[in-house]
């Protein structure tokens, strides 16, 4: 077991992983001082890590510029970009896996579909290309917080994202892709198996006896579901960062 670096902790064989949006921070906003203090206390007791679908630059905006030093594990894009104690681990790429020809067909279909749906507002960045996935947003990722909240309400009523995902599944049944609705305004598209459970391969060699996972989108189809129900983890469903703090305080006697 290669966890000598964690020997100073009270429970070095316990790892606690967190989703970012809705779990450690309000959606796309920054982490509060209360959450930061709670995580610092928790890190003295056990190992901590975050796993989010966004790329590292967005996570730095939300969790702070020193995030790689403040967590034992940092997993961007579900772990396709991964850090252990601030050092980068091996990464993987969506475009190499899918190939340019298939990706081109997928992108053309998405852009055409986006142009034909009826929405009250559109902003910018509807299709975001990332290392391990693509992120599709009907309203656009440049929407303000107020516009995000407005779209979320509209989407609950009209199921814009759910219908979009169904259209993609029907059009590309043989692409081996997973479609995951997360956050307020978008959904992720990535190879099957490249959900948040992907990050678990990076911690296997450290031989943790207990891995907890905290997330807010833990229902079927939510982007925390697969890791929440995985037999290797103990799942905790939360409603907000305040909820996360409350459960952590009780569970680990902080």
C-alpha positions, 0 to 999 in steps of 0.5 A: 500500500503506497500511502506513506504520504498520508500516514499523518492523517487520523484515517489514512485509509479513508478517501472522501470524494466530492462533486463540485457544482451543487456540492462544494459550490453553488452552480458555477459560483465560488466556494464559501469560506465555511466549505473551505474550513470544513475541507481543511479540517476533514483533510487532517482526518482523511484523504480528500479529492474532488471530481467534476466534469469541467476542465481544470481552469473552471475548477480553479475559478470555483475552488480557488487557485491553490486547489491542487495543494488543498486536495490530495486528489484533483480530478478534472473531466471526470478524472481524464485529467488527474492530479495526486498531491499536485502531480499530474497523472496520465490523461486520455482524450475524447477525440483520439477515442472517437475519431475526427469523422465520427466527431464531425457528424456528431457536432453537425447534428448537435449544431443543427438540432440547437438551431431548430429548438424553440428557446426564450433566450440564447447566449454563447458557447453552445458546444464546448470541446474538452479533453475528455468529453463535449459539453452541450448547452442549449442556452449557451455557457455564457449565460449569466447566473440569472439566465441560468436559473431562468433556463433551469426553470424552463428546462424543468417544464419543457424537458429541453435537455432530456429530449435532446439527449433522446434525439442523440441516442436515437441518431448515434446508437452505435457510437458507444457514448454516454449522455449525462445531464448535470448542472443547470444548463447543459449535458455532457457527452463522453465514451461509455465508462468515462463517467465519474467512476473513471477517476476511481482507477487513479486511487486503486493503487493507494488501497483505500478501505473506504471511499465516500462520494458526495454529489447532488445529481445522484438520480438516474441520468444525473452526472453523479449517479454512476459513482454514487451507486458504484460498489466501491463507494459509499454514496451521499446525496446532498442538496447544497454545499451547506448540506455537504458541510452538515453531513461531513460535520456529523459523519466525521465529528469535525 
